[in-house]
Amino acid sequence: MQLRIFPTRIISEVQGEFNAIFPFLKLEFFRNKAYQQTGGDINQIVPNNTRIGDCQTAISDGSLEIPEEMKVTELEKLLKDQFHLNVQVFRRSGNTWLQTTMTDSWTLKKQNEHGKEISQPANIPWITESDNDKVGHD
């Protein structure tokens, strides 16, 4: 996936492109680098209707190739080093979004697959009457 970053771009546009490829992951942009030490202070998340240039004035135009085998830590570091953006990947878990801090060494593909697994209802077959006959009764 190719992700374009430039100052006038709205955060939600970047998030949407990323989420189209990785539907069980999302990128959150943080105001400062303090999120790295605290595990991600939710109060520091930049609203997604903000222009990228408004949360980082040193940003320049560019694009990023993001293969599905890229590790979460690599993506976060690349966005920090190349664009001075403080970003954290979150993984969907049911109706909740969890920070991937404990599994940052996983690839984006693995994170996305795990998010899919834990977000979809379990496929539990119902006991049929014929199965009930096989079960011992008192």
C-alpha positions in Angstrom: 0.0 0.0 0.0 1.2 3.5 -0.8 0.2 6.1 1.8 0.6 9.8 0.8 1.4 12.3 3.6 1.3 16.1 3.1 0.5 19.1 5.3 -3.0 19.9 3.9 -4.2 16.3 4.1 -6.9 15.5 6.7 -6.0 12.8 9.2 -9.3 11.0 8.5 -8.2 10.6 4.8 -5.0 8.9 5.9 -6.8 6.8 8.4 -9.4 5.8 5.8 -6.8 4.6 3.3 -5.0 2.6 5.9 -8.2 1.1 7.2 -9.3 0.1 3.7 -6.3 -2.2 3.5 -6.3 -3.2 7.2 -10.0 -3.1 8.3 -9.3 -4.3 11.8 -6.5 -1.8 12.4 -6.5 2.0 12.7 -3.9 4.7 13.1 -4.3 7.3 15.8 -2.2 10.5 15.6 -0.9 12.0 18.9 -0.1 15.6 19.8 3.3 14.9 21.3 5.8 12.1 21.8 4.7 11.5 25.4 2.4 8.7 24.3 5.5 6.5 23.8 6.3 6.6 27.5 2.7 6.4 28.8 1.4 3.7 26.4 -0.8 6.2 24.7 -2.6 8.9 26.6 -6.0 9.0 24.9 -6.3 12.7 25.7 -3.4 13.4 23.4 -5.1 12.0 20.3 -5.5 14.5 17.5 -9.1 14.8 16.2 -9.4 13.1 12.8 -10.8 16.2 11.1 -7.4 18.0 11.7 -5.0 18.7 8.9 -1.7 16.8 9.3 0.2 20.1 9.0 -1.7 21.4 12.1 -0.4 18.6 14.3 3.1 18.8 12.9 4.6 21.9 11.4 7.8 20.3 10.3 6.1 17.9 7.9 6.9 17.7 4.2 5.2 16.0 1.3 6.0 12.4 0.7 4.7 8.9 0.4 5.2 5.7 2.3 5.2 2.1 1.0 3.5 0.0 3.6 3.7 -3.7 2.9 1.5 -6.0 5.0 4.6 -7.8 6.3 5.8 -4.5 7.9 5.9 -4.7 11.7 3.9 -2.2 13.7 7.0 -0.8 15.3 8.6 -0.2 11.9 5.5 1.7 10.7 5.3 3.9 13.8 9.1 4.6 13.6 9.0 5.4 9.9 6.1 7.9 10.4 8.1 9.4 13.2 11.4 9.6 11.5 10.3 10.5 8.0 7.3 12.8 8.8 7.7 13.7 12.5 4.3 12.2 13.3 3.5 10.5 16.5 1.3 7.6 15.5 0.1 4.5 17.3 -1.6 1.5 15.7 -4.8 0.2 17.3 -6.4 -3.2 16.7 -10.1 -3.9 16.8 -11.3 -6.3 19.5 -15.0 -6.7 19.2 -16.4 -3.2 19.6 -13.2 -1.9 21.3 -10.0 -0.5 19.9 -6.8 -1.7 21.7 -3.4 -0.2 21.4 -1.0 -2.8 20.0 1.8 -1.9 22.5 2.2 -5.5 23.7 2.3 -6.9 20.1 4.1 -4.2 18.2 6.6 -6.8 16.9 3.8 -8.4 14.9 3.3 -7.6 11.3 0.4 -5.5 10.2 -1.0 -8.6 8.4 -0.9 -10.6 11.6 -2.4 -7.8 13.7 -5.2 -7.4 11.2 -5.9 -11.2 11.1 -5.9 -11.3 14.9 -8.3 -8.4 15.0 -10.6 -10.2 12.6 -10.5 -13.4 14.6 -11.4 -11.7 17.9 -14.0 -9.3 16.5 -16.2 -11.8 14.8 -18.7 -14.1 16.6 -17.5 -17.6 17.4 -18.8 -20.2 15.0 -20.3 -22.6 17.5 -22.5 -25.4 16.0 -25.8 -25.9 17.7 -26.5 -29.3 19.3 -29.0 -31.1 17.1 -31.5 -33.7 18.3 -29.5 -36.4 16.7 -26.4 -35.2 18.7 -28.6 -35.2 21.8 -29.2 -38.9 21.3 -25.5 -39.5 21.5 -25.2 -37.8 24.9 -25.7 -39.9 27.9 -28.7 -39.0 30.1 -29.4 -39.8 33.8 
